[in-house]
Amino acid sequence: MHETWLRLVGSEHPNFENRAHFVSAAAEAMRRILIDRARRRSALRHGGQLQRVDLDECNVAAPEADAELLAVHEALEELAKEYPIQAEVVKLRYFGGQTNEETAQLLGISITTVKNYWAFARAWLLQQIQR
């Protein structure tokens, strides 16, 4: 959380137009932090894809969280090129932890539209990730 705040107020006088702008910037900062962390953890100097595993608590079928996060990030970049509002919904919901209601208020759209965009974006992202 502290790192997110530092990324938001890196300059001495951050300018946010309104609450929606602030929350969107916070969600983007959190996304960048998580992506940087996932990339750092998967770097070769940190063992690459090798991971210490406790065999007593091993769940072989579980996907690796960092790889999953990086896949979402890459697919989200593509989604933003074609569908920027839907990508913003994903950022606010997935990285910003906002509810449908909060997202609707921040973006100035209806809750039904947020739900539709969220469903569409999830399906689109899943299709991209599975390729």
DADA-V419495 format. One record per residue. PHI is phi in radians with two decimals (* if undefined). NEAR is the number of other C-alpha atoms within 8 Angstrom. D_LAST is the distance of its C-alpha to the last C-alpha in whole Angstrom. Layout:
PHI NEAR D_LAST
PHI NEAR D_LAST
//
This chain:
* 4 33
-1.12 5 36
-1.12 7 33
-1.09 11 32
-1.08 9 35
-1.10 8 36
-1.20 8 33
-1.26 10 34
-1.93 9 38
-0.96 7 37
-1.56 5 40
-1.23 5 43
-2.24 5 43
-1.19 8 40
-2.00 4 40
-2.02 7 38
-1.11 7 38
-2.88 6 38
-1.09 8 37
-1.06 9 33
-1.11 9 33
-1.10 10 34
-1.13 11 31
-1.09 12 29
-1.12 9 30
-1.14 12 30
-1.12 13 26
-1.14 11 25
-1.11 11 27
-1.11 11 26
-1.04 10 22
-1.08 8 23
-1.10 10 25
-1.12 9 23
-1.17 11 20
-1.04 8 23
-1.12 8 24
-1.11 12 21
-1.13 10 21
-1.10 8 24
-1.20 10 24
-1.68 11 21
-1.17 10 23
-1.02 7 25
-1.18 5 28
-1.87 8 27
1.70 10 26
1.00 9 23
-1.51 7 20
-1.29 5 24
-2.51 5 25
-1.23 4 28
-2.23 5 28
-1.53 6 31
-1.13 5 31
-1.23 4 33
-1.98 5 30
-1.33 7 27
-2.08 5 24
-1.09 4 22
-1.38 4 19
-1.31 5 19
-1.25 6 16
-1.33 6 17
-1.06 6 18
-1.13 10 18
-1.11 9 14
-1.13 9 13
-1.11 11 16
-1.14 11 14
-1.15 9 11
-1.10 10 12
-1.02 9 15
-1.11 8 12
-1.17 11 10
-1.14 10 14
-1.06 8 15
-1.21 8 13
-1.05 14 14
-1.10 12 18
-1.18 7 18
-1.67 6 17
-2.36 8 19
-1.10 9 21
-1.23 7 23
-1.11 13 20
-1.14 12 19
-1.15 10 22
-1.05 12 23
-1.09 11 20
-1.02 13 22
-1.18 14 25
-1.36 12 24
-1.37 8 21
-1.69 11 23
-1.66 13 26
1.21 8 27
-1.42 10 28
-1.44 7 29
-1.03 10 28
-1.10 8 32
-1.12 8 32
-1.10 14 29
-1.05 13 30
-1.13 9 34
-1.14 9 32
-1.60 7 30
1.23 6 33
-2.21 8 31
-1.32 8 32
-1.11 10 30
-1.07 6 29
-1.13 9 27
-1.05 13 26
-1.07 9 25
-1.15 8 23
-1.12 10 21
-1.12 11 20
-1.12 8 19
-1.06 9 17
-1.11 12 16
-1.09 8 14
-1.13 8 13
-1.12 9 11
-1.11 12 10
-1.07 8 9
-1.09 8 7
-1.13 8 5
-1.18 9 5
-1.29 5 4
-1.21 4 0
//
